[in-house]
């Protein structure tokens, strides 16, 4: 069979030049893609996180529930990117309610239930603010805290009634500080609000803020 002629030096030189050009082109393309990717990452990192708004609202006659509310606020504010509004239930507006990403409601325990003022607040969600039929509170984070004179005076029942009202509005309820929320026993061996109970309220505020922030970040993607 016939033998192929050996390639000349000029042919080899041209082939090597072609390979070099291709290598340079691939290297340039990879470098360009890397720069673009790095730039894209910096853009997203520089974008400010969405502000999370939390409404903490309560009823208080003695001041005990108010102290717990203030501790909830302190815990929530410890999470970056969180704005907290503290109001009594009778002062809350439709704008306060609907602009919040999370709502934490506190009540004293009256006859093993929430106070009349807090019940009226929940009733006003519909009668005053018109949450239904659009379910305007849907997917907002909700939580509860209570104060009661006795150890077994209905604190857990009261927290559950608050959470039930939130569940009825298709909210996402969370615990924190305790199984169903934060609570304080205001008479007996530890009258008023002690540091342990304040710590539980802070823990509730922290948890609500963290959950609300994660949920809002996930919803934005």
C-alpha positions, 0 to 999 in steps of 0.5 A: 500500500502507498505510504502517506508523505510525512508532514512538512515543518510548515504544516506542523507549525500551522497545526500547532498555531491552530491548537494554541489559538483554540486553547487561548479561545477556550481559556478566554471563554472560561475566564469571561464566564467566571468573571460574569458569575462572580459579578452576578454573585456580588450583585445578589449579595449586595441586594438588601434583604427584605424588611420583616415586619412584626406586630406585637399586640396585647391587653394589660390592666396590671402591667404584667402582660405589657412587660411580657410584650416588651420582652417579646419585642426585645427578642424579635429585634435581636434578629437583623432586618426585623422591624417591630411595632408594639401596640395595645389591641384597641389601637391596632389599625387595618394597616398595622395588621395587614402590613405585618409579616407576623403577629404576636398576641398577648392576653391576661387569663380571665376565667381560663380564656383570653380577655374580652378586649383580645376577643374583640380584637380578633372579632374586629379582624372581620367586622372592622378590617374585613379579612374574609373571604380573601383570608388577608392574614393567610400565611402570616406567622402567628404566636401567643403569650399570656399571663395568669395568677395561678400555675394551673389557671388556664394559661395553655388553654388561653394560648390555644384559643389565641392560636385557634383564631389564627389558624382559622385565618390560615396563619402559620402558628409557632411556639417558642418559650414554651410548648404553645408560646410564652407564659408567666405566673404572676402570683404565689412564690414569684409575684409579677414577672420574673427573669425566667419568664421574661427570657421565655418571652424573648425566646418567643420573639426571637423564634417568631422573627427567625421563622418570619424572616425565613418564610419571607425570604423563601417566598421572594425566591 
